[in-house]
Amino acid sequence: MRYLWEIKHIIEAGFQDYYIMAFWIYNLQKPEDLNVWAFGAMSSSVVCHSLGLTKVDPLKYGLHSARFVNGRRPRFQFNISRLHYEDFIKRADEILQLNIVGGFDAPGMRESLLGQLSPFSCLDMKCERSVPDNIDDEVALYALKTPDRMNLSETYTHRMNGEPWEPTGVLALDAILAPTRGLLIYQEQVMDILRRIFRVNGIDSERIRAMIFRSLTKGETEPLADCKTVLFDNLIDGTAVADAERAWELMTSMPHAYLKAHSVSRVLLNYHYVFFEQ
């Protein structure tokens, strides 16, 4: 179902050629010894995974399609072997020039496919270590590494080492927070809250998530109030208003929630190459 959902929205938005060209350039037309690694939201896409554009299985790691397939032009984000970077860019540009026909947004296509491409030295040294079955703690701690989350990193570490945490008492919320030891860490968790408490699904969950955090960052109270009103009018049947208030408080307490798809891709990178470089 996830695959069909993505295909439907990709075609409706008219972006199928972007995915086909990404597959062509990054799989069929790359040198055999060229290493590329996807990062960012594209690791959320089952279509990208099935096309071999990302090694991350979004279903296994609980990632949401709408973080990439969201009605906006896709941005294919790759790190690439430093040794081949210049040659690859040149070759990709030649392929684009040969295959983009009249009327198509050529600059937009190039920006989508190559605009987020960056040389990354560790990709020159492949090692392919075995990935553990459970890397949840590694993924969470990577997401909490940044300076504005260091206090949460300490809290998470204490809980990882046995310190108890108190559930919210709202079953739907506690189910979402349990994998991260009672903390809201990921953007994907916010989308889960919107789905399980406020009946918001798919692309709308990403749109509302982005609006909430944009408003929080800019200190805009009116859009937040309007959003809250709409959400509270659309509660899942049986959800108490007090539980919804707890969910809203939680969502608006973390304006810098991290993209889990990015964290997963960065942690897995460390198991495929000799060293990890931010």
N, C-alpha and C positions, 0 to 999 in steps of 0.2 A: 504493500500500500504506500509506503514512504516513497518508493521509486516512482510509482505512478503519479503520486501527488506532485513530486518535483517535476517530472516530465510535463505534466499538465500546465504548471505555472511557467515553466521555461518557454514552452511553445506559445502560451497565451501572451507572454511578454515579448515574444519575438527574438529571444536570445539563443535559440538552438545553434546558430552558426558559430557563436562564441565558444560553445562547448566542443563542437566538432573541430574547430580550428585549434583549440587548446590541446585536444587529443592528438591531432595531426602533428603539431609542433613539438610537444613535450614527450610524446611516445614514439611516433613513427619517424620523425625527422631529426631526432637528436642523435649525436654520436653515441656509440655503444658504451663508451667509458665515461660518459657525462652523468654525474650524479645531481639530481634535483630533489628538493624536499619541500613539500607544501606546508604552509603555515597559515594562521589566521582563520577566518570563518569558513573557508572553502573545505576545511576538514569536516565540516558538518554535513556535507552533501553526499548522499548515497550515489548520485549520478557521477560526481567527481571520483568517488571511490571505485565505482564499477568501471570507469574509463581508465583507471590506473593513474589518475592525476594526484591522488593522495594515498598514502599507505595506512591512514587512520580509518578504522571501521567505525562510522558514526553510531551505528546501532549498538555496538559493544560498549561504547563509552558514554552513551546517553546524551549525544549531541543532537541539536535541533536543526532540521533542514532550513527553517525560516531565517536562520542567522546568515545564510548565504543565498538561498533562493527566496528572494523577498520583493520581487517586482522591480528592483533596481538593477542597473547594468552590472554584471558580475565582475569581480576583481580577483583575478587568479594570482595568488601570492606565492612566490617560490623563492627559496634560497637555492643557489646553484654553485657547483664546483668553481672555485676561483680560477683554476687553471684554464677553463674553457669558456669563461664568461664572455669575453669580447667576441670570440668566434661564433658563439651561439647567438648572440644578439644580432650579429651581421647576417647569419644564415636565416634566422627567424624573420628579419625584416625582408629579406629576399622572398621568402615564402609568402609573406603577407602581401607583398606587391604583386606577386603572380596570381594569387587566389582571391583577392578582394575585387569584386566586379562593381560596375557603375551603380551609383545610388546607395551604396553601403557606407556606413560611418567608419571610414578607414582609421582616422585618428582615435576614435573611441575604441575600435577593435585593438589597436596597438596598445593603448593605455590599459585596457583590460588584461591583455595577455603578457605584456612586457613591462608595464609601468610599475609593478610591485616586484620586480625581479632584482635580486641583489646577490653579489658574490659572497660566498661563505666558506672560509678556509677549512673548516673541519670536514667538509664534504669531499675533500681530496683524500681522506684517510678512512676508508670503510672498515668496519669490524664485525657487524652483524651479531651482537650479543643476544642471547635469549631474553625475551621480554617476560617478566613475571606475570602470573595470572592476575594479581592484584597490585595495581600501581596507584590506587586512589590517593594515598597519602602523599606520594611524590607529586602528583598532579596538583593537589591542593596547596602544598607548600610552595611549589613553583608560582602558583597564582598569588600567593601571599608574600612574595619576596620583595615587592616594591616598597619604597619608604612609607607611603601612605597607608600601608597595610601591615606594617611590622608588628603592631600591637596584637593584631589578629593572628599573626604567625606564631607569636609566643603562646597565645591562648590555645591555638590548635595543637601546638607541640605538647603542651601540658595535658590536654585531653587525649592525645595520641598515647601519652605515657601513663594513662590511667585516671586522670582527674575527671570526676563525673561532670556531666552537664545536665541542666534542667530542661526538660521538654516544655514546649509552649502550652501543651494541653489541647492544641488544635490538631486533630489526627492528620489531616491533609498536609499541614505545615510540617509536622514532625517527620512525616514520611519523606518529604523533600529535603529536610535538613539532616536527617540521620546519616547519609553517606559522608557529610562534611562535619560530623560531630557537633551538630547543633548550630553551626555558623552558616550564614548566607555568604557564599563566596563567589558564585558564578552568575553570569547573565542568564544562563540557561535555567537556573533555579527560579529566577524572577519570571521567566516565561512559563515555568511549571506552575507557579503560584497563580498567574493569570489564567491558566487553563483549568486548574483544579478548584479554584475558589470563585473566579469571576467569569467563567464560561467564555474565555477568549482563546481562540485557536489560530494556528497557522500563521500566515503573514501578519495578521492583526496583532498577534502577541508580540512579534518583533517590533512592529510600528509603535505600539503603546509602550513597550519597554524602553525604546529609544527616546520617546517623547518624555517619559518620566525622568530619565536620567539627564536628558538635555535641560529640562526645566530645573532640576535640582542643582545642576552645575551652574546655571545662570541665575539662580535665585528667583525664578519666575513662579510666583505663588498662584496666579490666576489659572494658568493651564493645568496645574496640579489639582486645584479645586474642581475644575470642570471635569477632569479625567476621573477623579474620585467619585463624583456624582454619577457619571455614566456607569462606572464599574459596579457601584453599589446597587444600581438599578438592574444589574444583570447577574446577580449572585446565583451560584449553583443551588438548586432546590435543596432546602434543609440546612443551608449555611446560616448560622446565627450572625447577626450584625456585629456582635462583639468579636467573633472569630474573624470576620472580614476586616474589622478595625485592626486586629493584631497582624493580619496579613499585610494590610496597607502600611502599617508602621514599619514592618520588617522590610518591605520593598523600598521604602523611602529612606531607610536608615543607611543604605549602602550605595551612595552615588557612584562609587568606583568599582562596582562588581566586575569581576574579570571574565573574559571570554574563555570558557572551559575548552572549546575547540582548539584555541591557540596553545593553552597550557598542555593539553594532551599531546599535540604535535611536537612541542618542544621537548617534553619528557621522553617521548618515543625516539626522538632524534638521537638522544644520548645512548640508546641501545643499538643503534645502527652504524654509528661512526665513532672514531677513536676518542674524541673529546668534544665537550659542548662549549660553545662560545655564544654569548648573548649578542 
